[in-house]
Amino acid sequence: MSRSMRALVAVKAGEPTDVLRLESRPVPTPKAGQALIRVEATPVHASDLHVLRGRYGFSPEFPAVGGNMECVGRIEALGPDTRTRVVGERVVVAAIPAVPGPPVAGTWQEHLVADVRRLLPVPDHLSDSTACQLAVNPLTALLLVTRELDVQPGEWLLQTAAGSTVGRLVVQLSRHLGIRTINVVRRRGVVEEITALGGDEVICTEDEDLMQRVAEIGGPAGVRKALDCVAGPVGAQVSQALAPGGELVVYGALSTHRQTDPAALTIPLQARSVIYETKTVRGFWLNRWFGTASPEIALHALAKVRDLVADEVLSIPPGQPFPLERFAEAVGLAEAPAHGTKPLFVFGDGRAEDDGIPAQ
């Protein structure tokens, strides 16, 4: 008789609280090259919710298990002739769908099957809360700073939304690498936090002029490299503030998340600045990176992130645990303004400690 498990399933595209249902499903069986994972914790990202709304860069075939990013768990079984991993091993599953690429299993369920090439072993001393958040935001920060912009020690790096999860990780990583950061935030109350993390300069758009401050900080040489996850007029100002030949990598559009007007989903760049100052603006999306990187390169990058976290170079704040039954609360917290805490679905007793969810 087949075993059953609980899964949080979206029956169609729509508002998550309207379309999600807690269902009982058979535990899947791994095929060759796959492993069956008993999930212990998985985060609820805002991007997971945009996928369910049909407002992300890909759309699953509904009904679909939610969670399209990452989780931590233990290998419960291996597919035929699969020997690269070990039953009982604790692993992070990088469940980010590659674009282009085949679909992957959602993480908001008690068991899932995953390609063993997407599994990263993690030590037991890392809490479930930390481990289940390794594969998306820390990896994004690492790739943006070292691969996309190749920022060198001593260079200035300008970034918007410095108070976001990725923004804070960029600050920590840059401090470790000897990179100087100019960090843009919206609220004055965040300035001290970013400075304490190691941010060199902080610009608060609540009461400061972004372009004027960048000019003052950069001096005659200016600032040539920038990251933006806001888009809209803020992204345009960042582009304009860069020195000739500057590069802007856009990896998010926080200013547009609730927009439905196509005219609002833009970055209004100045043509003269782009043409005569030969600046470049390009995008970065982790899903497309997974679609182009080999499994070996992807696992190598994930291992580097794991080591940076294990060595306490990068710090991931503890999440707030929720059982699947309380998904409406978890969804609400994921998009609450300035919540600062990542909701996590946990399986088992759902206990939490001060430093996060203990390893099971």
For each residue, the residues with C-beta under 8 A, 3 or more apart:
1:
2: 26 27
3: 26 27
4: 24 25 26 27
5: 24 25 26 27 109 110 111
6: 22 23 24 25 109 110 324
7: 22 23 24 25 65 106 108 109 110
8: 20 21 22 23 65 66 67 108 109 324 327 345
9: 20 21 22 23 25 63 64 65 66
10: 13 14 16 19 20 21 52 60 62 63 64 65 66
11: 19 20 21 62 63
12: 19 62 63
13: 10 19 52 53 54 59 62
14: 10 18 19 52 53 54
15: 18 19 52 53
16: 10 19 20 49 52 53 66 327 331
17: 20 327 328 331 332
18: 14 15
19: 10 11 12 13 14 15 16 52
20: 8 9 10 11 16 17 52 66 327 331
21: 8 9 10 11
22: 6 7 8 9 324 325 327
23: 6 7 8 9
24: 4 5 6 7
25: 4 5 6 7 9 109
26: 2 3 4 5
27: 2 3 4 5 36 110 111
28: 36 105 111 112 113
29: 36 77 113
30: 34 35 36 77 78 79 82 113
31: 34 79 80 113
32: 79 80 81 82
33: 79 82 115 116 117
34: 30 31 78 79 82 113 114 115 116
35: 30 75 76 77 78 79 82 85 91 113 114 116 119
36: 27 28 29 30 75 76 77 78 111 112 113
37: 71 73 74 75 76 91 93 111 112 113 114 119
38: 73 74 76 110 111 347
39: 42 71 72 73 93 107 109 110 111 112 347
40: 71 72 73 74 128 132 346 347 348 357 359 360
41: 71 72 73 128 129 131 132 319 321 344 345 346 347 357
42: 39 67 69 70 71 72 107 108 132 344 345
43: 69 70 71 132 133 136 319 342 343 344 345
44: 48 49 67 322 330 331 333 334 342 343 344 345
45: 48 49 69 136 334 342
46: 49 50 257 334 335
47: 50 51 56 68 69
48: 44 45 51 52 66 67 68 69 334
49: 16 44 45 46 52 53 331 334 335
50: 46 47 53 55 56 257
51: 47 48 54 55 56 58 59 60 66 68
52: 10 13 14 15 16 19 20 48 49 66
53: 13 14 15 16 49 50 56
54: 13 14 51 59
55: 50 51
56: 47 50 51 53 59
57: 99 285 287 288
58: 51 97 99 287
59: 13 51 54 56
60: 10 51 64 68 103 106
61: 64 103
62: 10 11 12 13
63: 9 10 11 12
64: 9 10 60 61 106
65: 7 8 9 10 105 106 107 108 109 112
66: 8 9 10 16 20 48 51 52 106 107 108
67: 8 42 44 48 71 95 106 107 108 109 345
68: 47 48 51 60 95 96 97 104 106 107
69: 42 43 45 47 48 95 96 107 135 136
70: 42 43 92 93 94 95 96 107 132 133 134 135 136
71: 37 39 40 41 42 43 67 92 93 95 107 112 132
72: 39 40 41 42 90 91 92 93 122 128 131 132 134
73: 37 38 39 40 41 90 91 93
74: 37 38 40 88 89 90 91 360
75: 35 36 37 78 85 86 87 88 89 91 119
76: 35 36 37 38 87 111
77: 29 30 35 36 87
78: 30 34 35 36 75 82 83 85 87 116
79: 30 31 32 33 34 35 82 113
80: 31 32
81: 32
82: 30 32 33 34 35 78 79 85 116
83: 78
84: 116
85: 35 75 78 82 89 91 116 119 121
86: 75 89
87: 75 76 77 78
88: 74 75
89: 74 75 85 86 121
90: 72 73 74 121 122 123 124 131 359
91: 35 37 72 73 74 75 85 119 120 121 122
92: 70 71 72 119 120 122 131 132 134 135 302 306
93: 37 39 70 71 72 73 107 112 114 118 119 135
94: 70 118 119 120 135 290 298 302
95: 67 68 69 70 71 104 105 106 107 112 114 118 135
96: 68 69 70 104 135 136 286 287 290
97: 58 68 101 102 103 104 287 290
98: 101 102 287 288 290 291
99: 57 58 285 287 288 290 291
100: 291
101: 97 98 290 291
102: 97 98
103: 60 61 97
104: 68 95 96 97 114 115 118
105: 28 65 95 109 112 113 114
106: 7 60 64 65 66 67 68 95 109 112
107: 39 42 65 66 67 68 69 70 71 93 95 112
108: 7 8 42 65 66 67 324 327 345
109: 5 6 7 8 25 39 65 67 105 106 112
110: 5 6 7 27 38 39 347
111: 5 27 28 36 37 38 39 76
112: 28 36 37 39 65 71 93 95 105 106 107 109
113: 28 29 30 31 34 35 36 37 79 105
114: 34 35 37 93 95 104 105 118 119
115: 33 34 104 118 119 295
116: 33 34 35 78 82 84 85 119
117: 33 295 298 299
118: 93 94 95 104 114 115 295 298
119: 35 37 75 85 91 92 93 94 114 115 116
120: 91 92 94 134 135 299 302 303 306
121: 85 89 90 91
122: 72 90 91 92 126 131 134 306
123: 90 126 310
124: 90 359
125: 310 359
126: 122 123 130 131 309 310 359
127: 130 131 318 353 355 356 357 358 359
128: 40 41 72 131 132 344 346 356 357 358 359 360
129: 41 132 133 316 318 319 321 344 352 355 356 357
130: 126 127 133 134 309 316 318 356
131: 41 72 90 92 122 126 127 128 134 359
132: 40 41 42 43 70 71 72 92 128 129 319 344
133: 43 70 129 130 136 137 138 316 319 342
134: 70 72 92 120 122 130 131 138 139 302 305 306 309 316
135: 69 70 92 93 94 95 96 120 138 139 302 305
136: 43 45 69 70 96 133 139 140 286
137: 133 140 141 165 166 169 316
138: 133 134 135 141 142 169 305 308 309 314 316
139: 134 135 136 142 143 286 301 302 305
140: 136 137 143 144 166 169 251 284 286
141: 137 138 144 145 166 169 170 173 314
142: 138 139 145 146 147 173 301 304 305 308
143: 139 140 146 147 148 284 286 289 301
144: 140 141 147 148 149 166 170 227 249 251 284
145: 141 142 148 149 151 157 170 173 174 177 179 227
146: 142 143 149 150 151 177
147: 142 143 144 150
148: 143 144 145 249 284
149: 144 145 146 157 225 227 247 249
150: 146 147
151: 145 146 155 157 174 177 179 225
152: 155 179
153: 177 178 179
154: 178 179 180
155: 151 152 179 180 224 225
156: 179 180 181 182 217 218 223 224 225
157: 145 149 151 170 174 179 180 181 182 225 226 227
158: 181 182 184 214 223 225 226 227 238 241 242
159: 162 167 170 181 182 183 184 226 227 228
160: 167 184 226 227 228 229 230 234 235 238
161: 164 166 167 184 185 228 229 230 252 254
162: 159 167 168 170 171 181 183 184 185 190 194 199 202
163: 167 168 185 186 187 190 193 194
164: 161 167 168 229 254
165: 137 168 169 317 342
166: 137 140 141 144 161 169 170 229 251 252
167: 159 160 161 162 163 164 170 171 183 229
168: 162 163 164 165 171 172 194 197
169: 137 138 140 141 165 166 172 173 314 316
170: 141 144 145 157 159 162 166 167 173 174 181 227
171: 162 167 168 174 175 181 183 194 197 198 199
172: 168 169 175 176 197 198 313 314 315
173: 141 142 145 169 170 176 177 179 308 313 314
174: 145 151 157 170 171 177 179 180 181 198
175: 171 172 178 179 181 197 198
176: 172 173 308 313
177: 145 146 151 153 173 174
178: 153 154 175
179: 145 151 152 153 154 155 156 157 173 174 175
180: 154 155 156 157 174 200 201
181: 156 157 158 159 162 170 171 174 175 198 199 200 201
182: 156 157 158 159 200 201 202 203 213 214 217 218 223
183: 159 162 167 171 194 199 201 202 203
184: 158 159 160 161 162 202 203 205 210 234 238
185: 161 162 163 190 191 194 202 203 204 205
186: 163 190 204 205 206
187: 163 190 204 206 338
188: 191 204 206 207
189: 192 193
190: 162 163 185 186 187 193 194 202 204
191: 185 188 194 195 202 204
192: 189 195 196
193: 163 189 190 196 197
194: 162 163 168 171 183 185 190 191 197 199 202
195: 191 192 198 199 202
196: 192 193
197: 168 171 172 175 193 194
198: 171 172 174 175 181 195
199: 162 171 181 183 194 195 202
200: 180 181 182
201: 180 181 182 183 213 217
202: 162 182 183 184 185 190 191 194 195 199
203: 182 183 184 185 208 210 213 214
204: 185 186 187 188 190 191 207 208
205: 184 185 186 208 210 234
206: 186 187 188
207: 188 204
208: 203 204 205 212 213
209: 212 213
210: 184 203 205 213 214 234 237 238 241
211: 214 215 237 240 241
212: 208 209 215 216
213: 182 201 203 208 209 210 216 217
214: 158 182 203 210 211 217 218 223 241
215: 211 212 218 222 241
216: 212 213 219
217: 156 182 201 213 214 223
218: 156 182 214 215 221 222 223 243
219: 216 222
220:
221: 218 243
222: 215 218 219 242 243 244 246
223: 156 158 182 214 217 218 226 241 242 243 246
224: 155 156 242 243 245 246 247
225: 149 151 155 156 157 158 242 246 247
226: 157 158 159 160 223 238 239 241 242 246 247 248 249
227: 144 145 149 157 158 159 160 170 248 249 251
228: 159 160 161 231 234 235 238 248 249 250 251 252
229: 160 161 164 166 167 250 251 252 253 254
230: 160 161 234 235 252 253 254 255
231: 228 234 235 250 252 253 254 255 256 265 266 267
232: 235 236 253 255 256 264 266 267 268
233: 236 237 255 268
234: 160 184 205 210 228 230 231 237 238 255
235: 160 228 230 231 232 238 239 248 250 255 267
236: 232 233 239 240 267 268 269 270
237: 210 211 233 234 240 241
238: 158 160 184 210 226 228 234 235 241 242 248
239: 226 235 236 242 246 248 267 269 270 273 274 279 281
240: 211 236 237 269 270 273
241: 158 210 211 214 215 223 226 237 238
242: 158 222 223 224 225 226 238 239 246 247 248 277 279
243: 218 221 222 223 224 246 277
244: 222 277 278 279
245: 224 277 278 279
246: 222 223 224 225 226 239 242 243 277 279 280
247: 149 224 225 226 242 279 280 282
248: 226 227 228 235 238 239 242 279 280 281 282
249: 144 148 149 226 227 228 282 283 284
250: 228 229 231 235 253 267 281 282 283 284
251: 140 144 166 227 228 229 283 284 285
252: 161 166 228 229 230 231
253: 229 230 231 232 250 256 257 265
254: 161 164 229 230 231 257
255: 230 231 232 233 234 235 259
256: 231 232 253 259 264 265
257: 46 50 253 254
258:
259: 255 256 264 265
260:
261: 264 265
262: 265
263: 266
264: 232 256 259 261
265: 231 253 256 259 261 262
266: 231 232 263
267: 231 232 235 236 239 250 281
268: 232 233 236
269: 236 239 240 273 274 281
270: 236 239 240 273 274
271: 274 275
272: 275 276
273: 239 240 269 270 276 277 279
274: 239 269 270 271 277 278 279 281
275: 271 272 278
276: 272 273
277: 242 243 244 245 246 273 274
278: 244 245 274 275
279: 239 242 244 245 246 247 248 273 274
280: 246 247 248
281: 239 248 250 267 269 274
282: 247 248 249 250
283: 249 250 251
284: 140 143 144 148 249 250 251 289
285: 57 99 251 288 289
286: 96 136 139 140 143 289 290
287: 57 58 96 97 98 99 290 291
288: 57 98 99 285 291 292
289: 143 284 285 286 292 293
290: 94 96 97 98 99 101 286 287 293 298
291: 98 99 100 101 287 288
292: 288 289
293: 289 290 297 298 301
294: 297 298
295: 115 117 118 298 299
296: 299 300
297: 293 294 300 301
298: 94 117 118 290 293 294 295 301 302
299: 117 120 295 296 302 303
300: 296 297 303 304
301: 139 142 143 293 297 298 304 305
302: 92 94 120 134 135 139 298 299 305 306
303: 120 299 300 306 307
304: 142 300 301 307 308
305: 134 135 138 139 142 301 302 308 309 314
306: 92 120 122 134 302 303 309 310
307: 303 304 310 311
308: 138 142 173 176 304 305 311 313 314
309: 126 130 134 138 305 306 312 313 314 315 316
310: 123 125 126 306 307
311: 307 308
312: 309 315
313: 172 173 176 308 309
314: 138 141 169 172 173 305 308 309
315: 172 309 312
316: 129 130 133 134 137 138 169 309
317: 165 340 341 342
318: 127 129 130 341 352 354 355 356 357
319: 41 43 129 132 133 341 342 343 344 356 357
320: 333 341 342 343 344 352
321: 41 129 344 345 346 350 351 352 357
322: 44 326 327 329 330 343 344 345 346 350
323: 326 345 346 350
324: 6 8 22 108 327 345 347
325: 22
326: 322 323 329 330
327: 8 16 17 20 22 108 322 324 330 331 345
328: 17 331 332
329: 322 326 332 333 343
330: 44 322 326 327 333 334 343 344 345
331: 16 17 20 44 49 327 328 334 335 343
332: 17 328 329 335 336
333: 44 320 329 330 336 339 341 343
334: 44 45 46 48 49 330 331 339 342 343
335: 46 49 331 332
336: 332 333 339
337:
338: 187
339: 333 334 336
340: 317
341: 317 318 319 320 333
342: 43 44 45 133 165 317 319 320 334
343: 43 44 319 320 322 329 330 331 333 334
344: 41 42 43 44 128 129 132 319 320 321 322 330 357
345: 8 41 42 43 44 67 108 321 322 323 324 327 330
346: 40 41 128 321 322 323 350 352 357
347: 38 39 40 41 110 324 350
348: 40 351 360
349:
350: 321 322 323 346 347
351: 321 348 357 358
352: 129 318 320 321 346 356 357
353: 127 356 357 358
354: 318
355: 127 129 318
356: 127 128 129 130 318 319 352 353
357: 40 41 127 128 129 318 319 321 344 346 351 352 353
358: 127 128 351 353
359: 40 90 124 125 126 127 128 131
360: 40 74 128 348
